[in-house]
Amino acid sequence: MFSHRTDWKLTPNRFTAAQQELRAKGRELLDLTISNPTHADLHYEAETILTALAHPAAMAYDPQPKGLLTARQAVADYYREQHECFDLSPESLVLTASTSEAYSYIFRLLCDPEDEILVPKPSYPLFEFLAGLEDVKLVPYPLLYDHGWQIDFPSLYQAVNHRTRAVVVVHPNNPTGNYVNQREELNAFCREYNLALLVDEVFLDYSRDGAPRGTFACNPATLTFTLSGLSKISALPQLKLAWMAISGPEERAATAVARLEVIADTYLSVNTPVQLAAPELLAQRRRIQALLLDRVRTNLDELDFLLAKQKACQRLEVEGGWYAVLRVPATQSDDDLAIELIEKTSVLVHPGHFYDFPSDGYMVLSLITPTGHFREGVQRVLAQLRTGD
């Protein structure tokens, strides 16, 4: 009766089951996996945000497939002000309810069933579900670590074939935190094989050193879809506003926009109040990003201070984003280690396999965790790694 697309294993995995069991027993857990900024003890300007959502014009319905012009103009202004992307027109933007929906639209635009998309590993495990729902095949290409992460171009060339339609890059990657510093090579690869470039920039503004990193939103070299949204830019995941910026050779980009407009018109998923509030919601980024960057830097300093006192594990280089990757002794599977830490220290960390790291011996920590909890959790984890009991 049901499609093969939704033939998922629905029982909890061992890691989730261990959490549920301990919580059912009343155990309080220190969560070092927080990805939801609204649960990270940040102070939002709630009155300003709620007032913006109460715009009188929200009582009228005026469906615009690409999104209201005022909202698209606010997004274009963000790119101009924050990233000096002056060539991005509101007409090259398509609003969606989430970046997940944007991926879905792009997969439908580019791919027939069983066509292929190249995706980085390690990376966030969202792509598998999105591709499966669109009957698209994912082909991984590795990121290599050598005093920092980089794309393994020889493997990228080996992975491409006649069914390949696009390359996904995450800028900066989640969870490795590396920005894409091989832009010319990437553009050349896409031109050579007639591929589109999908760039996920949701963490773009969160560079560790505070220096702005270049966006792909005005990339003229190849057909490029640049994705972002309020979820990370303004730390407002509950308000469900994202977008894709389409750039590249003029004729090809125009065709992509026209086809995406039809796809978007089919669903009209973005609600009116959040579009009308978009200018104010994007303005909120200035304050909330400062708070988050301060939290990330403070926690990184705490982590480095605690790591300096031991030799069991080390932090890998991170350029941006909200996460840190630890290299830990590979004496057991990452799953077993994460479950052991839950049971013996009451601390949640993500095992590396959750992000498709190439081997055991990796642990991922959220740097937006409230600092007191972060410090205590890391102390417990390192003590357990030292003793192993």
C-alpha positions as CSV (number, residue, x, y, z in Angstrom):
1,M,0.0,0.0,0.0
2,F,2.8,2.4,0.9
3,S,5.5,3.8,-1.4
4,H,9.1,2.7,-1.2
5,R,10.1,6.3,-0.6
6,T,8.7,6.1,2.9
7,D,9.9,2.6,3.8
8,W,12.0,3.9,6.7
9,K,13.0,2.1,9.8
10,L,10.7,3.9,12.3
11,T,12.0,2.3,15.6
12,P,14.3,4.5,17.6
13,N,18.0,3.8,17.2
14,R,20.2,2.7,20.1
15,F,21.3,6.3,20.8
16,T,17.8,7.7,20.9
17,A,16.5,4.7,22.9
18,A,19.2,5.2,25.6
19,Q,18.1,8.8,26.0
20,Q,14.5,7.9,26.2
21,E,15.1,5.2,28.8
22,L,17.1,7.5,31.1
23,R,14.7,10.4,30.8
24,A,11.8,8.0,31.6
25,K,13.7,7.1,34.8
26,G,13.9,10.9,35.7
27,R,17.6,11.3,34.9
28,E,18.5,14.9,34.0
29,L,20.8,15.0,31.0
30,L,23.2,17.7,30.0
31,D,22.6,18.3,26.3
32,L,25.7,19.2,24.2
33,T,23.8,18.6,20.9
34,I,21.6,21.7,21.0
35,S,20.8,22.9,17.5
36,N,17.7,24.9,18.2
37,P,18.7,28.5,19.2
38,T,15.3,29.2,20.9
39,H,16.3,26.5,23.5
40,A,19.8,28.0,24.1
41,D,18.9,30.7,26.7
42,L,19.3,33.6,24.4
43,H,17.5,36.9,24.9
44,Y,15.2,37.8,21.9
45,E,13.5,41.1,21.4
46,A,10.1,39.3,21.6
47,E,7.9,42.4,21.5
48,T,9.6,43.7,18.4
49,I,9.3,40.4,16.6
50,L,5.7,39.8,17.6
51,T,4.7,43.3,16.6
52,A,6.3,42.8,13.2
53,L,4.1,39.7,12.7
54,A,1.0,41.7,13.4
55,H,1.0,43.7,10.2
56,P,-2.5,44.8,9.1
57,A,-1.9,43.7,5.5
58,A,-1.7,40.1,6.7
59,M,-5.5,40.0,6.6
60,A,-5.4,40.1,2.8
61,Y,-4.2,37.2,0.6
62,D,-2.1,38.2,-2.4
63,P,-0.3,35.1,-3.5
64,Q,3.0,35.8,-5.3
65,P,4.8,32.5,-6.4
66,K,8.3,33.8,-5.8
67,G,7.3,35.6,-2.6
68,L,6.2,39.2,-1.8
69,L,8.4,41.8,-3.4
70,T,9.0,43.5,-0.1
71,A,10.3,40.3,1.4
72,R,12.5,39.5,-1.5
73,Q,13.8,43.1,-1.4
74,A,14.6,42.7,2.3
75,V,16.6,39.5,1.4
76,A,18.5,41.3,-1.4
77,D,19.3,44.1,1.0
78,Y,20.7,41.6,3.5
79,Y,23.1,40.3,0.9
80,R,24.1,43.8,-0.2
81,E,24.7,45.1,3.4
82,Q,26.2,42.0,5.0
83,H,28.1,40.5,2.1
84,E,28.5,43.3,-0.5
85,C,26.6,41.3,-3.1
86,F,25.4,44.2,-5.1
87,D,24.3,42.3,-8.3
88,L,21.5,40.2,-6.6
89,S,18.1,41.3,-7.8
90,P,14.9,40.5,-5.9
91,E,13.7,38.9,-9.2
92,S,16.5,36.3,-8.8
93,L,15.1,35.2,-5.4
94,V,12.5,32.5,-4.6
95,L,11.1,32.3,-1.1
96,T,10.3,29.0,0.6
97,A,9.2,27.9,4.0
98,S,12.5,26.2,4.7
99,T,15.8,25.3,3.1
100,S,14.6,21.7,3.1
101,E,11.8,22.8,0.8
102,A,14.2,24.8,-1.3
103,Y,16.3,21.6,-1.8
104,S,13.2,19.7,-2.8
105,Y,12.2,22.3,-5.4
106,I,15.7,22.3,-6.8
107,F,15.9,18.5,-7.0
108,R,12.5,18.6,-8.9
109,L,13.9,21.3,-11.2
110,L,17.1,19.5,-12.1
111,C,16.5,15.8,-11.8
112,D,14.5,13.0,-13.3
113,P,14.1,9.8,-11.2
114,E,17.4,8.1,-10.4
115,D,19.5,11.1,-11.5
116,E,22.4,11.8,-9.2
117,I,23.5,14.6,-6.9
118,L,27.0,14.8,-5.4
119,V,27.0,15.6,-1.7
120,P,29.9,16.1,0.8
121,K,30.7,13.7,3.6
122,P,30.9,14.4,6.5
123,S,27.9,16.6,6.5
124,Y,24.4,16.9,8.1
125,P,22.2,13.8,7.4
126,L,19.3,15.7,5.9
127,F,20.1,15.1,2.2
128,E,19.3,11.4,2.3
129,F,15.6,11.9,3.3
130,L,15.1,14.8,0.8
131,A,16.7,12.9,-2.1
132,G,14.7,9.8,-1.3
133,L,11.4,11.6,-1.4
134,E,12.3,12.9,-4.8
135,D,13.6,9.6,-6.2
136,V,17.1,11.2,-6.6
137,K,20.3,9.2,-5.9
138,L,23.0,10.7,-3.7
139,V,26.6,10.1,-4.4
140,P,29.1,11.1,-1.7
141,Y,32.4,12.8,-2.2
142,P,34.8,13.2,0.8
143,L,36.1,16.2,2.6
144,L,39.7,15.6,3.7
145,Y,41.3,16.9,6.9
146,D,44.9,18.2,7.0
147,H,45.2,21.1,9.3
148,G,41.7,22.1,8.1
149,W,39.1,20.6,5.8
150,Q,39.0,20.7,2.0
151,I,37.2,19.1,-0.9
152,D,38.9,16.0,-2.3
153,F,38.7,16.9,-6.0
154,P,40.2,13.7,-7.3
155,S,37.3,11.8,-5.6
156,L,34.8,14.4,-7.0
157,Y,36.0,13.7,-10.5
158,Q,35.7,10.0,-9.9
159,A,32.1,10.3,-8.7
160,V,30.7,12.2,-11.7
161,N,28.9,10.4,-14.5
162,H,26.2,11.0,-17.2
163,R,23.4,10.9,-14.6
164,T,25.0,13.6,-12.4
165,R,23.0,16.9,-12.3
166,A,24.5,19.0,-9.4
167,V,27.1,19.3,-6.7
168,V,26.1,20.3,-3.1
169,V,28.5,22.3,-1.0
170,V,27.8,23.6,2.5
171,H,29.5,26.9,3.2
172,P,30.5,26.5,6.0
173,N,30.0,22.8,6.4
174,N,27.9,21.4,9.2
175,P,29.4,20.1,11.4
176,T,33.1,20.4,10.3
177,G,32.9,24.2,10.1
178,N,35.0,24.7,7.0
179,Y,34.2,27.3,4.4
180,V,34.6,26.5,0.7
181,N,38.0,27.9,-0.2
182,Q,38.3,26.2,-3.6
183,R,35.7,28.3,-5.5
184,E,37.5,28.5,-8.9
185,E,38.1,24.8,-9.0
186,L,34.5,24.1,-8.1
187,N,33.2,26.4,-10.8
188,A,35.5,24.8,-13.4
189,F,34.4,21.3,-12.4
190,C,30.7,22.3,-12.8
191,R,31.3,24.0,-16.2
192,E,33.3,21.0,-17.5
193,Y,30.5,18.5,-16.7
194,N,27.5,20.9,-17.2
195,L,26.4,20.7,-13.5
196,A,24.5,23.1,-11.3
197,L,26.0,24.2,-8.0
198,L,23.8,24.0,-4.8
199,V,25.3,26.0,-1.9
200,D,23.9,25.8,1.6
201,E,24.9,29.0,3.4
202,V,22.7,28.9,6.5
203,F,25.8,29.3,8.8
204,L,27.6,31.8,6.5
205,D,27.5,34.7,9.0
206,Y,29.0,32.8,11.9
207,S,32.7,32.9,11.2
208,R,34.9,32.2,14.2
209,D,37.2,35.2,13.5
210,G,34.4,37.6,12.7
211,A,35.7,38.3,9.2
212,P,33.0,38.2,6.5
213,R,33.1,35.3,4.1
214,G,32.1,35.6,0.5
215,T,28.7,34.4,-0.6
216,F,27.9,32.3,-3.7
217,A,24.7,34.3,-4.2
218,C,26.2,36.4,-7.0
219,N,28.3,33.6,-8.6
220,P,28.3,34.3,-12.4
221,A,30.5,31.4,-13.4
222,T,27.9,28.5,-13.4
223,L,24.2,28.0,-12.6
224,T,24.2,28.3,-8.8
225,F,21.4,28.0,-6.2
226,T,22.4,29.6,-2.9
227,L,20.2,28.6,0.1
228,S,19.7,30.4,3.4
229,G,16.9,31.6,5.8
230,L,15.8,33.1,9.0
231,S,16.4,29.8,10.9
232,K,20.2,30.5,11.4
233,I,20.6,34.1,10.1
234,S,18.2,35.5,12.7
235,A,18.0,32.4,14.9
236,L,14.3,32.2,14.3
237,P,13.6,28.6,13.0
238,Q,10.0,28.7,14.1
239,L,9.1,31.5,11.7
240,K,9.7,29.4,8.6
241,L,11.1,31.7,6.0
242,A,14.0,30.7,3.7
243,W,15.0,31.4,0.1
244,M,17.1,30.4,-2.8
245,A,19.2,32.9,-4.8
246,I,19.7,31.9,-8.4
247,S,22.8,33.2,-10.2
248,G,25.0,32.2,-13.2
249,P,24.9,32.6,-16.9
250,E,22.0,34.9,-17.7
251,E,19.9,32.8,-20.0
252,R,20.3,29.6,-17.9
253,A,19.6,31.4,-14.6
254,A,16.4,33.1,-16.1
255,T,15.1,29.7,-17.2
256,A,15.7,28.2,-13.8
257,V,13.9,31.1,-12.1
258,A,10.9,30.8,-14.5
259,R,10.6,27.0,-13.8
260,L,11.0,27.4,-10.1
261,E,8.2,30.0,-10.1
262,V,5.9,27.4,-11.5
263,I,7.0,24.9,-8.8
264,A,6.5,27.5,-6.1
265,D,3.1,28.5,-7.5
266,T,2.0,24.9,-7.2
267,Y,2.5,25.0,-3.4
268,L,2.5,28.6,-2.2
269,S,3.8,27.5,1.1
270,V,5.2,30.7,2.6
271,N,2.7,32.5,4.8
272,T,1.9,36.2,4.5
273,P,2.6,37.5,8.0
274,V,6.2,36.2,8.0
275,Q,6.8,37.8,4.5
276,L,5.5,41.1,5.7
277,A,7.7,40.9,8.8
278,A,10.8,39.9,6.8
279,P,12.5,43.4,6.9
280,E,12.3,43.5,10.7
281,L,13.1,39.9,11.2
282,L,16.2,40.2,9.1
283,A,17.2,43.3,11.0
284,Q,17.1,41.2,14.2
285,R,20.1,39.4,13.0
286,R,22.5,42.2,14.1
287,R,21.8,41.6,17.8
288,I,21.2,37.9,17.9
289,Q,24.2,37.1,15.8
290,A,26.4,39.0,18.2
291,L,25.0,37.0,21.1
292,L,25.5,33.7,19.3
293,L,29.0,34.5,18.1
294,D,30.0,35.5,21.7
295,R,28.6,32.2,22.9
296,V,30.4,30.2,20.3
297,R,33.8,31.9,21.0
298,T,33.4,31.5,24.7
299,N,32.6,27.8,24.5
300,L,35.5,27.3,22.1
301,D,37.8,28.9,24.6
302,E,36.4,26.8,27.4
303,L,36.8,23.7,25.3
304,D,40.4,24.5,24.4
305,F,41.3,25.3,28.0
306,L,39.9,21.9,29.1
307,L,41.5,20.0,26.3
308,A,44.9,21.4,27.1
309,K,44.8,19.5,30.4
310,Q,44.6,16.1,28.8
311,K,46.0,14.1,25.8
312,A,43.1,11.7,25.1
313,C,41.4,13.8,22.4
314,Q,41.8,16.9,20.3
315,R,39.7,19.5,18.6
316,L,39.7,19.7,14.9
317,E,40.1,23.1,13.2
318,V,36.8,25.1,12.8
319,E,36.3,28.2,10.8
320,G,32.6,28.9,11.3
321,G,29.2,27.5,12.3
322,W,27.9,26.3,15.6
323,Y,29.7,23.0,16.1
324,A,33.1,21.6,17.2
325,V,34.4,18.2,16.2
326,L,36.6,16.2,18.6
327,R,38.9,13.4,17.6
328,V,38.6,10.8,20.4
329,P,40.2,7.4,21.0
330,A,38.6,4.9,18.6
331,T,38.5,2.1,21.2
332,Q,34.9,1.4,20.4
333,S,32.2,2.5,17.9
334,D,31.1,6.1,18.1
335,D,27.6,4.9,18.9
336,D,28.9,2.8,21.8
337,L,30.9,5.7,23.1
338,A,28.0,8.1,22.9
339,I,25.7,5.7,24.7
340,E,28.3,5.1,27.4
341,L,28.6,8.8,28.0
342,I,24.8,9.1,28.4
343,E,24.7,6.2,30.8
344,K,27.8,7.1,32.9
345,T,28.0,10.9,32.7
346,S,24.4,12.0,31.8
347,V,25.9,14.0,28.9
348,L,24.5,14.0,25.3
349,V,27.0,14.3,22.5
350,H,26.5,13.3,18.8
351,P,28.5,10.3,17.6
352,G,30.5,11.0,14.4
353,H,28.7,8.4,12.4
354,F,25.5,10.6,12.6
355,Y,27.4,12.9,10.1
356,D,29.0,10.2,8.1
357,F,32.5,10.6,9.3
358,P,34.8,8.1,7.5
359,S,35.7,6.1,10.6
360,D,35.1,5.8,14.4
361,G,36.8,8.2,16.7
362,Y,34.7,11.4,16.2
363,M,32.4,13.3,18.5
364,V,30.4,16.5,17.7
365,L,29.5,19.2,20.2
366,S,27.2,22.1,19.9
367,L,28.9,25.4,20.6
368,I,25.6,27.3,21.3
369,T,25.0,25.3,24.5
370,P,24.7,27.6,27.5
371,T,28.2,28.1,28.7
372,G,27.8,26.7,32.2
373,H,26.2,23.5,30.9
374,F,28.8,23.3,28.2
375,R,31.7,23.5,30.6
376,E,30.2,21.0,33.0
377,G,29.4,18.6,30.2
378,V,32.8,18.7,28.6
379,Q,34.4,18.2,32.0
380,R,32.4,15.0,32.6
381,V,33.1,13.7,29.1
382,L,36.9,14.2,29.3
383,A,36.9,12.6,32.8
384,Q,35.2,9.6,31.4
385,L,37.5,9.4,28.4
386,R,40.5,9.5,30.8
387,T,39.2,6.7,33.0
388,G,37.3,4.6,30.6
389,D,35.5,3.0,33.5
